[in-house]
Amino acid sequence: MPELPDVDVYIEHIAARTVGHPLERVRLASPFVLRTADPPLAAASGRKVVGVSRLGKRIVIGLGDGRSAELYLVIHLMVAGRFKWKPAGAPIPGKLGLAAFDFDSGTLILTEASTKKRASIHLVRAGGLAALDPGGVEVLGSKLDAFAARLRSENHTLKRALTDPRLFSGIGNAYSDEILHHARMSPVKLTSRISDDEIERLHASIHVVLEEWTDRLRAEAGDFPEKVTAFRPEMAVHGKYGKPCPRCAKPVQRIRYASNESNYCPTCQTEGKLLADRSLSRLMRGDWPKTLEELEAKMTQGRAAAAPTGSFAARAASFIPNRPPPPPQTPRAESPPRATPPKKKARPPAKRPAR
């Protein structure tokens, strides 16, 4: 999912090409991408773009006849939504295309590379923006006191708190991993147990990571940001499961929950402890490794199995606990056969008296 750095770079490029230009029309390849009916989508045609901004992870295009916006196109890319800038009147791609926004300067294409179509377009008046705003604090430029108060307003893990759009705006799964690694903090540490010094360190790491990645993506974008992805080779831990941590060279670990996962370095963030994965740790119970050393020992033990080295079976066997075989069961003594009771003789049918 495009997060704050990606969305901000999108906004810069879209604004540079559309502000001051009229939106000639909106073409929809999928009617389901439009989530509003009033005002009608045709009301946006012919209005000039007066500004492009961000609302959480949404991109907001303000439309009006003067300097102020009267209508707003609010576009949420969700997980797989992306933008492409094409020459004016360019066709919508047949397989991935959702919509096209035609300007005299070019066409902004909205695509989504997923079978689950989650990207959305809303057309609202000024009063309708509040209903789409999750209410999260804008972390960049935020004061430390305001950040601390919002962080402690609910008792969650740091990973969940940073990615909650009601608490903080624009941070998702990828950059929360990078922020927590930079701050050397565990993703499962509870916000109710975080100290003032840790909050200050986390607040500083948020600014360093998000500003650094925004500058990096801005430099890589070129003419238009085409390669927007949550997995980049320069990232420290996100998407780097099993690869060496750039700080300590120990293997990066992960925990999975629902459809998401959290990547972290045990040495740098959790004092060498492995966090319990909900699925595997429940399966293995007491055999779940607590440290990297225990994990490496289990993996070494698994490699010595009969499975070929490097095969999937060998890797899977490294996580299977060795349990002693069950004790042999003592056969039960056979009870003597029961005596069969003698069969009763059938009684002859009673004779009916003659009438």
C-alpha positions in Angstrom: 0.0 0.0 0.0 1.4 3.4 -0.9 2.2 5.2 2.3 3.1 8.8 3.2 6.4 9.1 1.2 4.9 7.5 -1.9 1.6 9.5 -1.7 3.5 12.8 -1.1 5.6 12.2 -4.2 2.5 11.3 -6.2 0.9 14.6 -5.1 3.9 16.6 -6.2 3.9 15.2 -9.7 0.1 15.3 -10.1 -0.1 18.9 -8.9 2.7 20.0 -11.2 0.7 18.7 -14.2 -2.9 19.5 -13.3 -3.1 22.6 -11.0 -4.7 25.4 -13.1 -5.9 23.0 -15.7 -9.5 22.0 -16.2 -10.7 18.5 -15.7 -12.3 17.8 -19.0 -13.9 14.5 -18.0 -13.6 11.3 -15.9 -13.8 8.0 -17.7 -14.6 4.9 -15.6 -13.7 1.4 -16.7 -15.2 -0.1 -13.6 -18.4 1.5 -12.1 -17.6 -0.1 -8.7 -14.6 2.2 -8.2 -16.9 5.2 -7.7 -18.4 5.1 -4.2 -20.6 8.2 -4.2 -23.6 9.3 -6.2 -24.2 12.9 -5.0 -22.9 15.1 -6.4 -22.8 13.2 -9.7 -19.4 12.6 -11.3 -20.4 14.7 -14.3 -20.3 17.8 -12.0 -16.5 17.6 -11.8 -16.1 18.0 -15.5 -15.0 21.5 -16.7 -13.8 22.6 -13.2 -10.1 23.6 -12.7 -7.8 22.0 -10.3 -7.0 24.4 -7.5 -4.9 22.1 -5.4 -3.8 18.6 -4.7 -3.3 17.4 -1.1 -3.2 14.3 1.1 -5.8 13.1 3.6 -4.2 10.2 5.5 -3.3 7.9 2.6 -5.8 9.4 0.3 -5.1 11.9 -2.5 -7.5 14.8 -2.7 -7.9 16.9 -5.9 -9.7 20.1 -5.3 -11.9 21.4 -8.1 -13.4 24.8 -8.5 -14.1 27.8 -10.8 -12.0 30.2 -8.8 -9.3 30.1 -6.2 -11.2 27.9 -3.7 -12.3 24.4 -4.2 -16.0 23.5 -4.4 -15.7 19.8 -5.1 -13.1 17.3 -4.1 -12.1 14.1 -5.9 -10.8 11.8 -3.1 -8.8 8.7 -4.4 -7.7 5.9 -2.1 -5.2 3.6 -3.8 -5.5 0.9 -1.0 -3.0 -1.9 -1.5 -2.5 -2.3 -5.3 -3.8 1.0 -6.7 -1.3 3.0 -8.8 -1.2 6.1 -11.0 0.2 6.5 -14.5 0.6 9.7 -16.5 -0.1 9.3 -20.2 -0.7 11.6 -23.2 -4.1 13.3 -23.4 -6.9 10.9 -24.3 -4.9 7.8 -23.7 -7.0 4.6 -23.4 -7.6 2.9 -20.1 -5.6 -0.4 -19.8 -8.0 -3.3 -20.4 -6.9 -5.6 -17.6 -5.8 -3.3 -14.7 -7.4 0.0 -15.6 -10.1 1.5 -13.4 -10.5 5.1 -14.4 -8.9 8.0 -16.4 -8.9 11.7 -15.6 -8.5 13.7 -18.7 -6.8 17.1 -18.7 -5.6 19.3 -21.6 -2.1 18.6 -20.3 -2.4 14.8 -20.3 -4.4 11.9 -18.8 -4.0 10.5 -15.3 -4.7 6.7 -15.3 -5.8 4.8 -12.2 -4.9 1.1 -12.2 -5.1 -1.7 -9.7 -3.1 -4.9 -10.0 -5.3 -7.1 -7.8 -8.3 -9.4 -8.1 -9.7 -7.7 -5.0 -10.8 -4.3 -6.3 -10.4 -2.1 -3.2 -9.3 1.2 -4.7 -12.0 3.9 -4.5 -13.0 7.3 -5.9 -15.2 9.7 -3.9 -16.6 13.0 -5.2 -17.7 15.1 -2.3 -18.4 18.7 -1.4 -16.3 20.5 1.2 -18.4 19.2 4.1 -17.9 15.6 2.9 -14.1 15.6 3.5 -14.6 15.2 7.3 -16.4 11.9 6.8 -13.4 10.5 4.9 -10.8 11.7 7.4 -9.7 9.0 9.9 -8.5 11.7 12.3 -4.8 10.6 12.6 -2.2 13.2 13.6 0.2 14.3 10.9 3.4 13.0 12.3 5.8 15.1 10.2 6.1 18.4 11.9 4.2 17.3 15.0 5.2 18.5 18.4 6.6 15.9 20.8 3.9 16.5 23.5 1.1 16.0 21.0 2.7 12.9 19.6 3.2 11.4 23.1 -0.4 12.2 24.1 -1.8 10.5 21.0 0.6 7.5 21.3 -0.6 6.9 24.9 -4.2 7.6 24.3 -4.9 3.9 23.7 -3.0 0.8 24.9 -1.7 -1.0 21.8 1.5 -2.5 20.6 3.8 0.1 18.9 3.3 -1.6 15.5 -0.5 -1.4 15.8 -0.4 2.2 17.1 1.8 3.5 14.3 -0.4 1.9 11.6 -3.7 2.9 13.1 -5.0 5.7 10.8 -7.1 7.0 13.7 -4.0 7.7 15.7 -1.3 8.6 13.1 -1.7 9.7 9.5 0.0 8.1 6.5 2.1 5.3 8.2 1.5 1.7 7.1 3.1 -1.7 7.4 6.3 -1.0 5.5 7.5 2.2 7.1 6.4 1.2 10.6 8.9 -1.7 10.3 11.6 0.7 9.2 10.8 3.3 11.9 10.9 0.8 14.7 14.1 -0.7 13.5 15.7 2.7 13.3 14.5 3.5 16.9 15.7 0.0 18.1 12.3 -0.7 19.6 10.2 -3.9 19.7 7.0 -3.9 17.5 5.1 -5.6 20.3 6.0 -3.2 23.1 2.9 -1.8 24.7 2.3 2.0 24.5 1.4 2.0 28.1 4.9 0.9 29.1 6.9 3.2 26.9 9.1 5.8 28.7 9.5 9.5 27.8 13.0 8.9 26.4 11.7 6.1 24.2 8.9 8.3 22.9 11.4 11.0 22.1 13.6 8.5 20.2 10.6 7.1 18.3 9.4 10.6 17.4 12.8 11.4 16.0 13.0 8.1 14.1 9.7 8.8 12.4 11.0 12.1 11.0 14.3 10.7 10.0 12.9 7.6 8.2 9.9 9.3 6.5 11.9 12.4 5.4 14.8 10.3 4.1 12.5 8.0 2.1 10.5 10.9 0.7 13.7 12.5 -0.6 14.9 9.1 -2.0 11.6 8.4 -3.8 11.5 12.0 -5.1 15.0 11.5 -6.6 14.1 8.1 -8.1 10.7 9.2 -9.6 12.1 10.9 -12.6 9.4 12.1 -15.0 6.7 10.3 -13.0 6.7 7.8 -10.1 6.0 4.5 -12.0 7.7 2.0 -9.7 5.8 2.4 -6.4 6.2 -0.6 -4.2 6.3 -1.4 -0.5 9.4 -3.7 -0.9 12.6 -2.0 -1.8 16.2 -3.4 -1.6 17.4 -0.4 0.4 15.0 -1.1 3.3 16.5 -2.3 6.5 14.0 -5.0 7.6 10.7 -4.8 5.8 10.4 -7.7 3.4 13.9 -8.9 4.4 13.0 -12.0 6.4 16.1 -14.3 6.7 18.4 -11.7 5.3 21.2 -10.0 7.4 20.3 -6.9 9.4 22.3 -3.9 8.0 23.3 -2.9 11.6 24.3 -6.3 13.3 24.3 -8.8 10.3 22.0 -11.2 12.2 19.0 -12.6 10.3 15.8 -10.6 10.2 12.8 -12.3 11.7 9.0 -11.9 11.2 5.7 -12.5 12.9 2.5 -12.9 11.0 -1.0 -11.9 12.0 -4.0 -12.0 9.7 -2.9 -10.8 6.3 0.0 -8.7 7.6 3.4 -9.4 9.0 5.9 -7.5 11.1 9.7 -7.7 10.3 12.2 -7.0 13.0 15.8 -7.7 14.1 15.9 -9.6 17.4 19.4 -8.4 18.2 18.6 -4.7 17.7 15.0 -4.5 18.8 14.0 -7.3 21.2 17.2 -8.0 23.2 17.8 -11.2 21.2 14.4 -12.7 21.9 12.3 -14.2 19.1 8.7 -13.0 19.1 6.1 -15.7 19.1 4.4 -16.2 15.7 0.7 -16.8 16.3 0.4 -19.7 14.0 3.7 -21.5 14.4 4.2 -20.9 18.1 0.7 -22.3 18.9 1.5 -25.4 16.8 4.9 -25.9 18.4 4.0 -24.7 21.9 6.9 -25.4 24.3 9.2 -26.2 21.4 9.1 -22.7 19.9 12.6 -21.2 20.0 13.1 -18.3 22.3 16.4 -16.9 20.9 18.3 -16.8 17.7 20.7 -19.4 19.1 17.9 -21.9 19.7 16.5 -21.2 16.2 19.9 -21.8 14.6 20.3 -25.0 16.6 16.9 -26.3 15.4 17.7 -25.4 11.9 21.1 -27.2 12.1 19.3 -30.3 13.5 16.8 -30.2 10.7 19.6 -30.0 8.0 21.0 -33.3 9.3 17.7 -35.0 8.4 17.4 -37.3 5.4 15.9 -34.7 3.2 18.2 -33.3 0.5 20.1 -30.2 1.6 18.5 -27.0 0.6 15.1 -28.6 -0.3 11.8 -27.3 0.9 11.4 -30.4 3.1 14.7 -29.8 4.8 13.8 -26.2 5.6 10.4 -27.3 6.9 11.9 -30.1 9.0 14.0 -27.6 10.9 10.8 -26.3 12.6 9.4 -29.7 13.5 10.0 -30.4 17.2 11.6 -33.7 18.2 9.3 -35.4 20.6 10.1 -38.9 22.2 8.0 -41.7 20.7 5.0 -42.7 22.8 5.5 -45.6 25.2 4.4 -49.0 24.0 0.9 -49.9 25.1 0.5 -53.0 27.2 -2.1 -55.3 25.6 -5.1 -55.8 27.7 -5.9 -59.2 29.1 -8.7 -60.8 27.1 -11.8 -61.5 29.2 -13.3 -65.0 29.0 -16.2 -65.3 26.5 -19.6 -64.8 27.9 -21.9 -67.8 28.1 -24.7 -67.6 25.6 -28.1 -67.9 27.3 -30.3 -70.7 26.1 -33.0 -69.7 23.6 -36.5 -69.6 24.8 -39.0 -72.0 23.2 -41.6 -70.3 21.1 -45.1 -70.6 22.6 -47.8 -72.1 20.3 -50.4 -69.5 19.1 -53.5 -69.4 21.3 -56.7 -70.9 19.7 -59.6 -68.6 19.2 -62.9 -69.8 20.4 -65.4 -70.8 17.7 -68.4 -68.4 17.2 
